[in-house]
Amino acid sequence: MKNLVVFLMLTLSGGFTGIYSISFQTADGKLLNMSSFKGTRVLVSVCNAKATDEQYLRYLNGLQNKVKNLQVIVIPGLEFQGQGELSMANSMKQSEKMKLIVAQPSWAGRVSGDKQHPLLKWLTNADLNGHFDVDVKTTEQLFVVDEKGSLVGVFDSRVSEDVIVCMLK
């Protein structure tokens, strides 16, 4: 009987790993444990590590201010090419003013294998998150995690703010 219960638990869990078991370095060198966001909605955005758009950071900050109990995490992707004036250090200063969390720059896409950012690895792999199997294709891609730690939405930069806010409420 005990073996049957263990089998059912493993079968029902589907082998998925929880987002709250993930930790990573922020751009300022601190270790961030996702477990600190239990009960909080999380919006993860991928940006261009080489040319972060200050206007986009303000947009994300506006979302964070508009939606109660939301934390925005920005992951600068190393594989994106771009031109821009805003350096990563400057975008860090902007994010601190805005209360956004910025991760250390890392590979965003799955093609980078073990080099992929650990949070993005979970967000892009259905075997880990239990819902979506989608690679990072572009900057400003958004991943929505509900307060229970479930991935509930993946959007590209063309989605309207109203849709995102609705998903987060």
C-alpha beads as a LAMMPS data file, in Angstrom:
LAMMPS data file: protein, C-alpha beads

169 atoms
168 bonds

1 atom types
1 bond types

-500.0 500.0 xlo xhi
-500.0 500.0 ylo yhi
-500.0 500.0 zlo zhi

Masses

1 110.0

Atoms # bond

1 1 1 0.000 0.000 0.000
2 1 1 2.823 2.390 0.893
3 1 1 4.443 1.789 -2.520
4 1 1 1.138 2.557 -4.251
5 1 1 0.868 5.916 -2.453
6 1 1 4.427 6.865 -3.445
7 1 1 3.748 5.801 -7.050
8 1 1 0.555 7.895 -7.171
9 1 1 2.339 10.916 -5.707
10 1 1 5.095 10.674 -8.305
11 1 1 2.591 10.111 -11.105
12 1 1 0.394 13.026 -10.083
13 1 1 3.335 15.387 -9.689
14 1 1 4.432 14.528 -13.221
15 1 1 8.062 14.902 -12.237
16 1 1 7.774 18.688 -12.495
17 1 1 10.155 20.802 -10.489
18 1 1 8.831 23.855 -8.721
19 1 1 9.917 27.371 -9.461
20 1 1 10.537 27.895 -5.754
21 1 1 13.546 25.548 -5.840
22 1 1 15.404 27.894 -8.230
23 1 1 18.038 30.398 -7.165
24 1 1 20.292 32.664 -9.204
25 1 1 22.620 35.648 -8.997
26 1 1 21.239 39.138 -9.470
27 1 1 23.198 41.718 -11.429
28 1 1 24.481 43.203 -8.178
29 1 1 25.897 39.807 -7.140
30 1 1 23.280 38.792 -4.573
31 1 1 21.820 35.294 -4.500
32 1 1 18.070 35.374 -5.114
33 1 1 15.922 32.422 -4.084
34 1 1 12.608 32.209 -5.900
35 1 1 11.143 30.742 -2.701
36 1 1 11.038 34.314 -1.382
37 1 1 8.215 34.952 -3.882
38 1 1 5.777 32.319 -2.611
39 1 1 2.349 33.946 -2.693
40 1 1 3.528 36.633 -5.128
41 1 1 2.834 36.937 -8.848
42 1 1 6.024 37.076 -10.886
43 1 1 6.517 38.552 -14.344
44 1 1 9.799 37.532 -15.972
45 1 1 11.029 39.510 -18.947
46 1 1 13.954 38.895 -21.257
47 1 1 15.824 41.960 -22.468
48 1 1 18.879 42.641 -24.593
49 1 1 21.970 42.582 -22.376
50 1 1 23.887 44.696 -24.876
51 1 1 21.278 47.412 -25.333
52 1 1 18.658 47.526 -22.617
53 1 1 15.817 49.895 -23.458
54 1 1 15.152 52.365 -20.636
55 1 1 11.612 52.969 -21.894
56 1 1 10.919 49.236 -21.672
57 1 1 12.177 49.171 -18.059
58 1 1 9.759 52.029 -17.273
59 1 1 6.953 50.026 -18.915
60 1 1 7.748 47.002 -16.715
61 1 1 7.894 49.236 -13.657
62 1 1 4.470 50.621 -14.573
63 1 1 3.080 47.076 -14.691
64 1 1 4.613 46.336 -11.307
65 1 1 3.009 49.471 -9.858
66 1 1 -0.352 48.747 -11.488
67 1 1 -0.755 45.146 -10.291
68 1 1 -0.883 44.352 -6.584
69 1 1 1.468 41.695 -5.272
70 1 1 3.666 41.551 -8.393
71 1 1 7.435 41.263 -8.739
72 1 1 9.106 41.860 -12.095
73 1 1 12.366 40.060 -12.836
74 1 1 14.402 41.117 -15.862
75 1 1 16.896 38.678 -17.383
76 1 1 19.359 40.253 -19.835
77 1 1 19.961 37.794 -22.683
78 1 1 23.514 37.612 -24.011
79 1 1 22.606 36.252 -27.447
80 1 1 20.693 39.287 -28.629
81 1 1 22.430 41.814 -30.835
82 1 1 21.608 45.455 -30.656
83 1 1 22.680 49.000 -30.499
84 1 1 21.926 51.395 -27.722
85 1 1 23.261 53.916 -25.323
86 1 1 22.064 52.386 -22.084
87 1 1 24.724 50.166 -20.533
88 1 1 23.943 47.283 -18.173
89 1 1 25.320 49.320 -15.237
90 1 1 23.019 52.202 -16.120
91 1 1 20.020 49.902 -16.484
92 1 1 20.868 48.489 -13.032
93 1 1 20.646 52.001 -11.595
94 1 1 17.326 52.511 -13.384
95 1 1 15.954 49.191 -12.124
96 1 1 16.901 50.025 -8.524
97 1 1 14.944 53.265 -8.762
98 1 1 12.060 51.264 -10.177
99 1 1 12.287 48.253 -7.795
100 1 1 12.779 45.781 -10.627
101 1 1 15.038 42.781 -10.042
102 1 1 17.705 42.368 -12.708
103 1 1 19.494 39.031 -13.019
104 1 1 23.089 38.690 -14.104
105 1 1 23.289 38.612 -17.909
106 1 1 22.993 35.048 -19.150
107 1 1 22.010 32.997 -22.166
108 1 1 18.254 33.146 -22.574
109 1 1 17.507 30.499 -25.217
110 1 1 17.512 26.722 -24.870
111 1 1 20.067 26.354 -27.671
112 1 1 22.671 27.450 -25.179
113 1 1 22.197 24.233 -23.194
114 1 1 23.625 24.274 -19.673
115 1 1 24.504 27.947 -20.033
116 1 1 20.829 28.945 -20.093
117 1 1 19.702 31.020 -17.126
118 1 1 18.216 28.622 -14.500
119 1 1 14.929 30.524 -14.243
120 1 1 14.525 30.589 -18.025
121 1 1 15.380 26.900 -18.178
122 1 1 12.368 26.233 -15.953
123 1 1 10.124 28.713 -17.789
124 1 1 10.884 27.293 -21.258
125 1 1 10.693 23.571 -20.509
126 1 1 7.315 21.820 -20.078
127 1 1 9.046 18.865 -18.426
128 1 1 10.035 21.251 -15.626
129 1 1 7.164 23.758 -15.473
130 1 1 4.339 21.379 -16.380
131 1 1 2.661 23.722 -18.871
132 1 1 4.610 25.390 -21.668
133 1 1 7.418 24.249 -23.908
134 1 1 8.556 27.429 -25.640
135 1 1 11.982 28.842 -26.348
136 1 1 13.027 32.457 -25.967
137 1 1 12.849 33.874 -29.474
138 1 1 13.085 37.611 -28.935
139 1 1 13.710 40.298 -26.387
140 1 1 10.794 41.568 -24.343
141 1 1 9.311 38.079 -24.148
142 1 1 7.213 37.784 -20.979
143 1 1 6.504 34.833 -18.700
144 1 1 3.678 35.065 -16.157
145 1 1 3.835 33.009 -12.956
146 1 1 0.877 33.045 -10.574
147 1 1 1.057 33.297 -6.799
148 1 1 1.056 29.482 -6.498
149 1 1 4.206 29.171 -8.619
150 1 1 2.510 27.941 -11.816
151 1 1 3.499 29.244 -15.225
152 1 1 0.207 30.577 -16.603
153 1 1 1.216 32.595 -19.655
154 1 1 3.938 33.322 -22.193
155 1 1 3.732 36.459 -24.343
156 1 1 5.843 38.251 -26.896
157 1 1 6.326 42.004 -27.018
158 1 1 3.295 42.578 -29.245
159 1 1 0.719 41.659 -26.604
160 1 1 -1.250 44.574 -25.201
161 1 1 -0.736 45.786 -21.671
162 1 1 -4.431 45.114 -20.947
163 1 1 -3.967 41.396 -21.670
164 1 1 -0.944 41.183 -19.378
165 1 1 -2.668 43.063 -16.551
166 1 1 -5.740 40.818 -16.915
167 1 1 -3.510 37.723 -16.714
168 1 1 -1.832 39.060 -13.583
169 1 1 -5.029 39.827 -11.662

Bonds

1 1 1 2
2 1 2 3
3 1 3 4
4 1 4 5
5 1 5 6
6 1 6 7
7 1 7 8
8 1 8 9
9 1 9 10
10 1 10 11
11 1 11 12
12 1 12 13
13 1 13 14
14 1 14 15
15 1 15 16
16 1 16 17
17 1 17 18
18 1 18 19
19 1 19 20
20 1 20 21
21 1 21 22
22 1 22 23
23 1 23 24
24 1 24 25
25 1 25 26
26 1 26 27
27 1 27 28
28 1 28 29
29 1 29 30
30 1 30 31
31 1 31 32
32 1 32 33
33 1 33 34
34 1 34 35
35 1 35 36
36 1 36 37
37 1 37 38
38 1 38 39
39 1 39 40
40 1 40 41
41 1 41 42
42 1 42 43
43 1 43 44
44 1 44 45
45 1 45 46
46 1 46 47
47 1 47 48
48 1 48 49
49 1 49 50
50 1 50 51
51 1 51 52
52 1 52 53
53 1 53 54
54 1 54 55
55 1 55 56
56 1 56 57
57 1 57 58
58 1 58 59
59 1 59 60
60 1 60 61
61 1 61 62
62 1 62 63
63 1 63 64
64 1 64 65
65 1 65 66
66 1 66 67
67 1 67 68
68 1 68 69
69 1 69 70
70 1 70 71
71 1 71 72
72 1 72 73
73 1 73 74
74 1 74 75
75 1 75 76
76 1 76 77
77 1 77 78
78 1 78 79
79 1 79 80
80 1 80 81
81 1 81 82
82 1 82 83
83 1 83 84
84 1 84 85
85 1 85 86
86 1 86 87
87 1 87 88
88 1 88 89
89 1 89 90
90 1 90 91
91 1 91 92
92 1 92 93
93 1 93 94
94 1 94 95
95 1 95 96
96 1 96 97
97 1 97 98
98 1 98 99
99 1 99 100
100 1 100 101
101 1 101 102
102 1 102 103
103 1 103 104
104 1 104 105
105 1 105 106
106 1 106 107
107 1 107 108
108 1 108 109
109 1 109 110
110 1 110 111
111 1 111 112
112 1 112 113
113 1 113 114
114 1 114 115
115 1 115 116
116 1 116 117
117 1 117 118
118 1 118 119
119 1 119 120
120 1 120 121
121 1 121 122
122 1 122 123
123 1 123 124
124 1 124 125
125 1 125 126
126 1 126 127
127 1 127 128
128 1 128 129
129 1 129 130
130 1 130 131
131 1 131 132
132 1 132 133
133 1 133 134
134 1 134 135
135 1 135 136
136 1 136 137
137 1 137 138
138 1 138 139
139 1 139 140
140 1 140 141
141 1 141 142
142 1 142 143
143 1 143 144
144 1 144 145
145 1 145 146
146 1 146 147
147 1 147 148
148 1 148 149
149 1 149 150
150 1 150 151
151 1 151 152
152 1 152 153
153 1 153 154
154 1 154 155
155 1 155 156
156 1 156 157
157 1 157 158
158 1 158 159
159 1 159 160
160 1 160 161
161 1 161 162
162 1 162 163
163 1 163 164
164 1 164 165
165 1 165 166
166 1 166 167
167 1 167 168
168 1 168 169
